Amino acid sequence: MHLAPSTSIHELVTERPYLIDVLADFAPAFAKLKNPLLRNTLGRVATLQQAADIAGLEVNGLMLHIARAVLDHSAEAVTIVPKGAPGTAAKPGVKPAPEAEASPCATTCGTPCDAGQASAAPASALSDTARMNTLKELIRELHAGADPAALKARFAAAVGDISGGDIARLEQAMVAEGLPEAEIKRLCSLHVDLFKGALDEAPAVSAPAGHPVRTYMDENAKAMELADEIIAQVDRMHRTPGDRTSPIDEMAWSFSSRYVKELLEDLARIEVHYTRKENQLFPLLEENGIEAPPKVMWEVHDDIRALFKAARAALENLAATAAALAARDAAEAVKDMVYKEEKVLFPMALESLSEAQWARVRHGEDEIGYAWVTPGDEWTPQAADPAGAAPAAASAGQARDAQLVRLDTGALAPNVLNQMLRSLPVDLSFVDADDRVAYYSDVPHRIFPRSAAVIGRNVSNCHPPKSVHMVEDILTRFKSGERDSAEFWIELGGRFLHIRYFAVRDTDKTYLGCLEVSQDVTDIRALTGQRRLLEWS
């Protein structure tokens, strides 16, 4: 057996499964190896050096611990290639091997270094902090306008590999240091492109049927099929074959426009996939301190929604070139999002979320719905309280239900009060004094999607980034006492919606929170004349 800083964790634990428990007992950070999803995704690309950095350990000490465990379990000979410091003590039978010779210095200029010049540290020798600092510097230079090709070469030489979790932590750190989220969003595609080579080499994420990640990926497979067909249809209709800058042939478009429109409408079902991410997955990532990447991705969702809207409008106008290219742009944007999800978001989420948190993600998915697929049942989530709290004992729950809620003008059992609120012809949401979502009415006619994962979420994270500042302004004015209400009305999907916000205050005027009331008033606005109670039937 050969152990080196570059040894793959996945190979070690696959060939010697007992090492999973050995490593988990050695450092808490390695407990994640017990999760088969993480072991088969992130574990495939992690080296002993990277694992040691994550756990805050010296890699030589980690290798020695593994070697001792192997000797305790078998008569297998073990060879260790230490990193750096000579004279590492070894248990009898463990034979340290000479350290590999340093590779020649390689810089982006391609010119060999002068004799005696120190060579650059190989990627495996970089600590987690050094890796992050190098990545930050590359991103800063990218935003400053540096040549992406040169930065790619530097990344390959200095770092070499990267995971979706690394990119998430990188963007989170950059925002914490003052880089605006809008700037992250502006160049997020370039971020992914900068690391694309390393991301492409990472193994595909996998999950059992029924797991939220598997459902997302099954939806992505269908979305890719539809997007590829739209792109193929448009590309074959250019007047000059192979020249995408040439106009669309009017005759070809007249034969294919209806088919492209049908494909586009089918592809637009991916929007429910995005809504599910925003309401179910993103709140759990935020709970774990990952806020910047979800906000940026939500903005990109809105960009894709805008592309669908523009494509629909262009298709109605029947201008061949504009309509075809608008449909193609929407398809390309969906494909780009699929890549970002499967190479960045999903690996990051699998690394971050616990099994209990995934159960909470799954709990509210059915309320929002799915695009094209129905989740399987191979993966069964643990029982999860909708609000994320530990389930109370049955006797305590029964005692609570038996107690009446005392109101100013009466008292109601909790189940009666709940059903009353659900029976109102409006959507209700309540945000507490700390701007956390405390309640929403779970009604079948909801205008705007809500699911259980929203409970406890900061309301600023529940709105599209472009409208967050208005929500925050309303809450600020409510808290100061300057305003007590705000109302808006919009037309959406042929319906007229009335949206009102009310400041809720205690009898001493203490601000308790904000009540949002949304109502579809289309039918009410259409009423004429009168209908009396006696005329009801």
C-alpha positions as CSV (number, residue, x, y, z in Angstrom):
1,M,0.0,0.0,0.0
2,H,1.3,3.5,-1.0
3,L,0.3,6.6,1.0
4,A,1.0,10.1,-0.3
5,P,-0.6,13.6,0.1
6,S,-2.1,13.1,-3.4
7,T,-3.7,9.7,-2.5
8,S,-7.4,9.6,-3.2
9,I,-9.7,9.3,-0.2
10,H,-12.3,7.5,-2.4
11,E,-9.8,4.8,-3.4
12,L,-8.7,4.3,0.3
13,V,-12.2,3.8,1.7
14,T,-13.5,1.8,-1.3
15,E,-10.7,-0.7,-1.0
16,R,-10.7,-0.7,2.9
17,P,-14.2,0.3,4.1
18,Y,-13.1,0.0,7.8
19,L,-11.1,3.2,7.2
20,I,-14.4,5.2,7.1
21,D,-14.9,4.6,10.9
22,V,-11.2,5.0,11.5
23,L,-11.2,8.5,9.9
24,A,-14.5,9.5,11.5
25,D,-13.2,8.7,14.9
26,F,-10.0,10.5,14.2
27,A,-11.5,13.9,13.3
28,P,-15.1,15.2,13.3
29,A,-14.7,16.7,9.8
30,F,-14.3,13.1,8.5
31,A,-17.8,12.0,9.8
32,K,-19.1,13.2,6.4
33,L,-17.5,10.1,4.8
34,K,-20.3,8.0,6.4
35,N,-22.7,9.8,4.1
36,P,-22.7,7.6,0.9
37,L,-23.7,10.6,-1.3
38,L,-20.8,12.7,-0.2
39,R,-18.4,9.7,-0.3
40,N,-19.3,9.0,-3.9
41,T,-19.2,12.6,-5.1
42,L,-16.8,14.9,-3.1
43,G,-14.8,11.9,-1.8
44,R,-13.9,10.9,-5.3
45,V,-11.9,14.1,-5.9
46,A,-10.6,14.8,-2.4
47,T,-6.9,13.9,-1.6
48,L,-5.4,13.2,1.7
49,Q,-3.8,16.7,1.6
50,Q,-7.1,18.3,1.0
51,A,-8.8,16.2,3.7
52,A,-6.1,17.2,6.2
53,D,-6.5,20.9,5.4
54,I,-10.2,20.7,5.9
55,A,-9.8,18.9,9.2
56,G,-7.0,21.2,10.4
57,L,-4.5,18.4,10.6
58,E,-0.9,17.8,9.4
59,V,-1.1,15.5,6.4
60,N,1.9,13.4,7.7
61,G,0.1,12.7,10.9
62,L,-3.0,11.7,9.1
63,M,-1.1,9.3,6.8
64,L,0.6,7.8,9.9
65,H,-2.7,7.3,11.6
66,I,-4.1,5.5,8.5
67,A,-1.0,3.4,8.2
68,R,-1.4,2.2,11.8
69,A,-5.0,1.3,11.2
70,V,-4.1,-0.7,8.1
71,L,-1.5,-2.6,10.0
72,D,-4.0,-3.3,12.8
73,H,-6.4,-4.7,10.3
74,S,-4.1,-6.6,8.0
75,A,-0.6,-7.8,7.3
76,E,-0.4,-5.4,4.3
77,A,2.9,-3.5,3.9
78,V,2.5,0.3,3.9
79,T,4.8,2.8,2.2
80,I,4.5,6.5,3.2
81,V,5.7,9.4,1.0
82,P,5.8,12.2,3.6
83,K,5.3,15.8,2.8
84,G,8.3,17.9,3.8
85,A,9.7,17.3,7.3
86,P,12.1,14.3,7.4
87,G,12.4,11.9,10.3
88,T,8.7,11.2,10.7
89,A,8.3,8.5,13.3
90,A,6.8,5.4,12.0
91,K,5.3,2.3,13.6
92,P,7.4,-0.8,13.0
93,G,6.5,-2.2,9.6
94,V,5.6,1.2,8.2
95,K,8.3,2.2,5.8
96,P,8.7,5.9,5.0
97,A,9.7,6.4,1.4
98,P,11.9,9.2,0.2
99,E,10.0,12.3,-0.6
100,A,9.4,12.8,-4.3
101,E,11.7,15.3,-6.0
102,A,10.2,18.7,-6.5
103,S,9.0,19.3,-10.0
104,P,10.7,22.0,-12.1
105,C,9.2,25.5,-11.6
106,A,6.5,26.2,-14.1
107,T,5.1,29.8,-14.6
108,T,2.5,31.2,-16.9
109,C,5.3,32.7,-19.0
110,G,6.6,29.3,-19.9
111,T,10.2,30.3,-19.3
112,P,12.2,27.9,-17.1
113,C,13.4,29.5,-13.9
114,D,17.1,30.2,-13.3
115,A,19.1,27.5,-11.5
116,G,18.6,27.7,-7.7
117,Q,15.3,29.6,-7.9
118,A,12.6,28.1,-5.7
119,S,9.9,26.3,-7.6
120,A,6.2,27.0,-7.1
121,A,4.5,24.8,-4.5
122,P,2.4,22.1,-6.1
123,A,-1.3,22.3,-5.8
124,S,-1.4,19.4,-3.3
125,A,1.0,21.4,-1.0
126,L,-1.2,24.4,-0.7
127,S,-3.1,24.8,2.6
128,D,-6.8,25.5,2.5
129,T,-6.1,29.2,3.4
130,A,-3.4,29.5,0.7
131,R,-5.8,27.9,-1.9
132,M,-8.5,30.4,-1.0
133,N,-6.2,33.4,-1.1
134,T,-5.0,32.3,-4.5
135,L,-8.5,31.8,-5.8
136,K,-9.5,35.3,-4.4
137,E,-6.6,36.9,-6.2
138,L,-7.6,35.2,-9.5
139,I,-11.2,36.4,-9.1
140,R,-10.2,40.0,-8.3
141,E,-8.0,40.1,-11.4
142,L,-10.9,38.7,-13.5
143,H,-13.2,41.4,-12.3
144,A,-10.5,44.0,-13.0
145,G,-10.4,42.9,-16.7
146,A,-7.5,40.4,-16.8
147,D,-7.3,37.9,-19.7
148,P,-9.3,34.8,-18.7
149,A,-7.0,32.5,-20.6
150,A,-4.0,33.7,-18.7
151,L,-5.9,33.3,-15.4
152,K,-6.9,29.8,-16.4
153,A,-3.2,28.8,-16.9
154,R,-2.3,30.3,-13.5
155,F,-5.2,28.4,-11.8
156,A,-4.0,25.2,-13.4
157,A,-0.5,25.7,-12.2
158,A,-1.1,27.0,-8.7
159,V,-4.3,25.2,-7.6
160,G,-5.3,22.6,-10.2
161,D,-8.6,21.4,-8.9
162,I,-11.7,22.9,-7.3
163,S,-15.1,21.7,-6.1
164,G,-18.5,23.3,-6.2
165,G,-18.2,23.9,-2.4
166,D,-14.9,25.7,-3.0
167,I,-16.6,28.1,-5.5
168,A,-19.4,28.7,-3.1
169,R,-17.0,29.5,-0.2
170,L,-15.0,31.7,-2.6
171,E,-18.0,33.8,-3.6
172,Q,-19.2,34.0,0.0
173,A,-15.8,35.2,1.1
174,M,-15.6,37.8,-1.7
175,V,-19.0,39.2,-0.7
176,A,-18.0,39.3,2.9
177,E,-14.9,41.3,1.9
178,G,-17.0,43.9,0.1
179,L,-17.5,42.7,-3.5
180,P,-21.1,43.5,-4.4
181,E,-23.4,40.6,-5.1
182,A,-24.4,42.3,-8.3
183,E,-20.8,42.2,-9.4
184,I,-20.6,38.4,-8.6
185,K,-23.7,37.9,-10.6
186,R,-22.4,40.0,-13.6
187,L,-19.4,37.7,-14.0
188,C,-20.7,34.4,-12.5
189,S,-20.5,32.7,-15.8
190,L,-16.9,33.7,-16.2
191,H,-16.2,32.4,-12.7
192,V,-17.4,29.0,-13.8
193,D,-15.6,29.2,-17.1
194,L,-12.4,30.0,-15.3
195,F,-12.6,26.7,-13.4
196,K,-14.4,24.7,-16.1
197,G,-11.5,22.4,-16.8
198,A,-11.3,21.3,-13.2
199,L,-15.1,21.1,-12.8
200,D,-15.4,19.0,-15.9
201,E,-13.0,16.4,-14.5
202,A,-15.0,16.1,-11.3
203,P,-17.2,13.0,-11.2
204,A,-20.9,13.5,-11.8
205,V,-23.1,14.0,-8.8
206,S,-25.5,11.1,-8.1
207,A,-28.3,10.6,-5.6
208,P,-31.0,7.9,-5.1
209,A,-34.5,8.3,-6.6
210,G,-36.6,10.5,-4.4
211,H,-33.7,12.6,-3.1
212,P,-34.2,16.3,-4.0
213,V,-30.9,16.4,-5.9
214,R,-31.9,13.4,-8.0
215,T,-35.3,15.0,-8.8
216,Y,-33.5,18.2,-9.9
217,M,-31.2,16.2,-12.1
218,D,-34.0,14.2,-13.7
219,E,-35.7,17.6,-14.5
220,N,-32.4,18.9,-15.9
221,A,-32.1,15.9,-18.2
222,K,-35.4,16.7,-19.8
223,A,-34.6,20.4,-19.9
224,M,-31.3,19.6,-21.8
225,E,-33.2,17.5,-24.3
226,L,-35.7,20.3,-25.0
227,A,-33.0,23.1,-25.1
228,D,-30.8,21.1,-27.4
229,E,-33.8,20.5,-29.8
230,I,-34.6,24.3,-29.8
231,I,-31.0,25.1,-30.6
232,A,-30.7,22.5,-33.3
233,Q,-34.0,23.8,-34.9
234,V,-32.8,27.4,-34.9
235,D,-29.3,26.7,-36.1
236,R,-30.4,24.7,-39.2
237,M,-32.6,27.7,-40.3
238,H,-29.9,30.2,-41.0
239,R,-29.7,31.3,-44.6
240,T,-26.0,30.5,-44.7
241,P,-25.6,27.0,-43.3
242,G,-23.2,27.0,-40.4
243,D,-23.2,30.8,-40.1
244,R,-25.1,31.8,-37.0
245,T,-24.7,35.5,-37.8
246,S,-26.7,35.2,-41.0
247,P,-30.5,35.9,-40.9
248,I,-33.1,33.2,-40.4
249,D,-34.7,31.9,-43.6
250,E,-38.3,33.1,-43.6
251,M,-39.6,30.0,-45.4
252,A,-37.9,27.6,-43.0
253,W,-39.2,29.6,-40.1
254,S,-42.7,29.5,-41.4
255,F,-42.6,25.7,-41.3
256,S,-40.9,25.3,-37.9
257,S,-42.1,28.3,-35.8
258,R,-45.0,26.5,-34.3
259,Y,-42.8,23.5,-33.3
260,V,-40.2,25.9,-31.8
261,K,-43.0,27.7,-29.9
262,E,-44.3,24.4,-28.5
263,L,-40.8,23.4,-27.4
264,L,-40.2,26.7,-25.7
265,E,-43.5,26.4,-23.7
266,D,-42.5,22.9,-22.7
267,L,-39.0,24.1,-21.7
268,A,-40.6,27.0,-19.7
269,R,-41.9,24.4,-17.2
270,I,-38.3,24.5,-15.8
271,E,-39.5,27.6,-13.9
272,V,-41.2,25.5,-11.3
273,H,-37.8,23.8,-10.8
274,Y,-36.3,27.3,-10.1
275,T,-39.2,28.1,-7.7
276,R,-38.6,24.9,-5.8
277,K,-34.9,25.8,-5.4
278,E,-35.7,29.3,-4.2
279,N,-38.3,28.1,-1.6
280,Q,-36.9,24.8,-0.5
281,L,-33.2,24.5,-1.1
282,F,-31.9,28.1,-0.7
283,P,-33.3,28.6,2.8
284,L,-31.4,25.6,4.1
285,L,-28.2,26.8,2.5
286,E,-28.7,30.2,4.1
287,E,-29.3,28.4,7.4
288,N,-25.8,27.0,7.0
289,G,-24.3,30.4,6.3
290,I,-24.2,30.1,2.5
291,E,-26.1,33.2,1.4
292,A,-24.3,34.9,-1.5
293,P,-24.4,32.0,-4.0
294,P,-28.2,31.5,-3.6
295,K,-28.9,35.2,-4.0
296,V,-26.8,35.3,-7.2
297,M,-28.5,32.2,-8.6
298,W,-31.9,33.6,-7.9
299,E,-31.1,36.7,-9.9
300,V,-30.0,34.4,-12.8
301,H,-33.3,32.6,-12.4
302,D,-35.1,35.9,-13.0
303,D,-32.9,36.6,-16.0
304,I,-34.0,33.3,-17.5
305,R,-37.7,34.1,-16.7
306,A,-37.2,37.4,-18.5
307,L,-35.7,35.6,-21.5
308,F,-38.7,33.3,-21.7
309,K,-41.0,36.3,-21.6
310,A,-39.0,38.1,-24.3
311,A,-39.0,34.9,-26.5
312,R,-42.8,34.6,-26.2
313,A,-43.3,38.2,-27.2
314,A,-41.0,37.8,-30.2
315,L,-42.8,34.6,-31.3
316,E,-46.1,36.5,-31.2
317,N,-44.6,39.2,-33.4
318,L,-43.6,36.6,-36.0
319,A,-40.3,38.3,-36.9
320,A,-38.3,35.3,-37.9
321,T,-34.8,36.2,-36.9
322,A,-35.7,37.9,-33.7
323,A,-38.1,35.2,-32.6
324,A,-35.7,32.3,-33.4
325,L,-32.7,33.9,-31.7
326,A,-34.8,34.8,-28.6
327,A,-35.9,31.2,-28.3
328,R,-32.3,30.1,-28.7
329,D,-31.1,32.5,-26.0
330,A,-33.6,31.1,-23.5
331,A,-32.5,27.6,-24.3
332,E,-28.8,28.4,-24.0
333,A,-29.5,30.1,-20.6
334,V,-31.3,27.0,-19.3
335,K,-28.4,24.8,-20.4
336,D,-25.9,27.1,-18.7
337,M,-27.9,26.9,-15.4
338,V,-28.0,23.1,-15.6
339,Y,-24.1,23.2,-15.7
340,K,-23.9,25.5,-12.8
341,E,-26.3,23.4,-10.8
342,E,-24.7,20.1,-11.4
343,K,-21.1,21.2,-11.2
344,V,-21.4,23.9,-8.4
345,L,-24.7,24.1,-6.6
346,F,-25.5,20.4,-6.0
347,P,-22.0,19.3,-4.9
348,M,-22.0,22.4,-2.6
349,A,-25.4,21.5,-1.2
350,L,-24.5,17.8,-0.7
351,E,-21.4,18.9,1.2
352,S,-23.2,21.4,3.4
353,L,-26.6,19.9,4.2
354,S,-27.2,17.1,6.7
355,E,-29.7,14.2,6.1
356,A,-32.2,15.9,8.4
357,Q,-31.9,19.1,6.4
358,W,-32.4,17.2,3.2
359,A,-35.6,15.8,4.8
360,R,-36.8,19.3,5.3
361,V,-36.1,20.2,1.7
362,R,-38.1,17.2,0.6
363,H,-40.9,17.9,3.0
364,G,-42.2,21.0,1.1
365,E,-41.4,20.0,-2.5
366,D,-44.8,18.5,-3.3
367,E,-46.5,21.8,-2.4
368,I,-44.6,23.6,-5.2
369,G,-44.6,20.9,-7.8
370,Y,-42.3,19.4,-10.3
371,A,-41.3,19.8,-14.0
372,W,-41.9,16.7,-16.1
373,V,-41.0,14.2,-13.3
374,T,-42.4,12.5,-10.2
375,P,-39.9,11.8,-7.4
376,G,-39.1,8.2,-6.8
377,D,-39.1,6.4,-3.4
378,E,-35.7,4.8,-3.2
379,W,-34.6,7.5,-0.7
380,T,-36.9,7.9,2.3
381,P,-36.3,11.1,4.3
382,Q,-36.2,11.2,8.0
383,A,-39.3,12.7,9.7
384,A,-39.0,16.4,9.7
385,D,-41.0,19.1,11.4
386,P,-42.2,21.6,8.8
387,A,-40.5,24.5,10.6
388,G,-37.3,22.5,11.2
389,A,-37.8,22.0,14.9
390,A,-37.5,18.7,16.6
391,P,-40.8,16.9,16.8
392,A,-42.5,17.2,20.2
393,A,-43.8,14.3,22.1
394,A,-47.3,13.2,21.1
395,S,-48.7,13.8,24.5
396,A,-47.3,17.4,24.6
397,G,-48.9,18.0,21.1
398,Q,-52.2,16.7,22.3
399,A,-52.1,18.9,25.3
400,R,-51.3,21.9,23.2
401,D,-54.2,21.2,20.8
402,A,-56.6,20.9,23.7
403,Q,-55.8,24.4,24.9
404,L,-57.8,27.3,23.5
405,V,-56.2,30.4,22.0
406,R,-57.6,33.3,24.0
407,L,-58.5,36.3,21.7
408,D,-59.9,39.7,22.6
409,T,-63.4,38.6,21.7
410,G,-63.4,34.9,22.2
411,A,-61.4,31.7,22.3
412,L,-60.7,29.1,19.6
413,A,-59.0,25.7,19.5
414,P,-55.8,25.9,17.5
415,N,-57.1,23.6,14.7
416,V,-60.2,25.8,14.3
417,L,-58.1,29.0,14.1
418,N,-55.8,27.3,11.6
419,Q,-58.7,26.2,9.4
420,M,-60.4,29.7,9.6
421,L,-57.2,31.3,8.3
422,R,-57.0,28.7,5.5
423,S,-60.6,29.4,4.5
424,L,-60.1,33.1,3.9
425,P,-60.1,34.1,0.2
426,V,-56.6,35.7,0.6
427,D,-53.0,34.6,1.1
428,L,-51.6,35.6,4.5
429,S,-48.0,35.8,5.5
430,F,-46.6,37.2,8.8
431,V,-43.0,38.5,9.3
432,D,-42.0,39.0,12.9
433,A,-40.3,42.0,14.4
434,D,-36.9,40.5,13.5
435,D,-37.9,40.3,9.9
436,R,-38.2,36.5,10.0
437,V,-41.1,34.7,8.3
438,A,-43.2,33.3,11.2
439,Y,-46.4,32.1,9.4
440,Y,-48.1,31.8,6.1
441,S,-51.6,30.5,5.4
442,D,-51.3,27.1,3.7
443,V,-54.1,27.4,1.2
444,P,-54.7,25.5,-2.1
445,H,-55.3,28.8,-4.0
446,R,-52.0,30.5,-3.0
447,I,-51.1,33.2,-5.5
448,F,-47.4,33.2,-4.7
449,P,-45.6,29.9,-3.9
450,R,-44.7,29.2,-0.3
451,S,-43.4,26.1,1.4
452,A,-42.5,25.0,4.9
453,A,-38.8,25.8,4.5
454,V,-39.6,29.5,4.4
455,I,-40.5,29.5,8.2
456,G,-37.6,31.3,10.1
457,R,-36.1,32.7,6.9
458,N,-35.1,36.3,6.7
459,V,-37.8,38.1,4.6
460,S,-35.1,39.8,2.5
461,N,-34.1,36.4,1.1
462,C,-37.7,35.6,0.2
463,H,-38.0,38.2,-2.6
464,P,-36.2,38.5,-5.9
465,P,-33.0,40.6,-5.4
466,K,-34.2,43.4,-7.6
467,S,-37.2,44.1,-5.3
468,V,-35.5,43.5,-1.9
469,H,-34.7,47.1,-1.3
470,M,-38.4,48.1,-1.6
471,V,-39.4,45.4,1.0
472,E,-36.7,46.6,3.4
473,D,-37.8,50.2,2.9
474,I,-41.4,49.3,3.8
475,L,-40.3,47.4,6.9
476,T,-38.1,50.3,8.0
477,R,-41.0,52.8,7.7
478,F,-43.3,50.4,9.6
479,K,-40.8,50.0,12.4
480,S,-40.3,53.8,12.7
481,G,-44.0,54.4,12.8
482,E,-43.8,56.5,9.7
483,R,-46.2,54.2,7.8
484,D,-48.9,51.7,8.8
485,S,-49.7,50.2,5.4
486,A,-48.6,49.8,1.8
487,E,-50.5,48.5,-1.2
488,F,-49.8,47.5,-4.7
489,W,-51.7,46.0,-7.6
490,I,-50.4,44.1,-10.6
491,E,-51.6,42.1,-13.6
492,L,-50.2,38.6,-13.8
493,G,-51.2,35.8,-16.2
494,G,-54.5,37.7,-17.0
495,R,-55.4,38.1,-13.3
496,F,-55.6,41.3,-11.3
497,L,-53.8,40.9,-8.0
498,H,-54.1,43.3,-5.0
499,I,-51.1,43.1,-2.5
500,R,-51.2,44.9,0.9
501,Y,-48.8,45.1,3.8
502,F,-49.9,46.1,7.3
503,A,-47.8,47.0,10.3
504,V,-49.0,45.0,13.3
505,R,-48.5,46.7,16.6
506,D,-49.3,45.9,20.2
507,T,-51.6,48.0,22.3
508,D,-48.7,50.1,23.4
509,K,-47.7,50.7,19.8
510,T,-44.7,48.3,20.0
511,Y,-44.0,46.9,16.5
512,L,-44.8,43.2,16.3
513,G,-44.3,42.5,12.7
514,C,-45.7,42.9,9.2
515,L,-48.8,41.1,7.8
516,E,-48.9,40.6,4.0
517,V,-52.3,40.1,2.4
518,S,-52.5,39.1,-1.2
519,Q,-55.8,38.6,-3.1
520,D,-56.9,37.8,-6.6
521,V,-59.6,40.5,-7.2
522,T,-60.2,39.8,-10.9
523,D,-63.7,38.4,-10.3
524,I,-64.5,41.1,-7.7
525,R,-63.7,43.9,-10.1
526,A,-66.0,42.3,-12.7
527,L,-69.0,42.4,-10.4
528,T,-72.0,44.5,-11.5
529,G,-75.5,45.1,-10.1
530,Q,-76.2,43.3,-6.9
531,R,-77.1,39.8,-5.5
532,R,-78.8,39.7,-2.2
533,L,-78.6,36.9,0.4
534,L,-82.1,35.6,-0.4
535,E,-81.1,35.2,-4.0
536,W,-78.3,32.8,-3.1
537,S,-78.7,29.2,-4.3
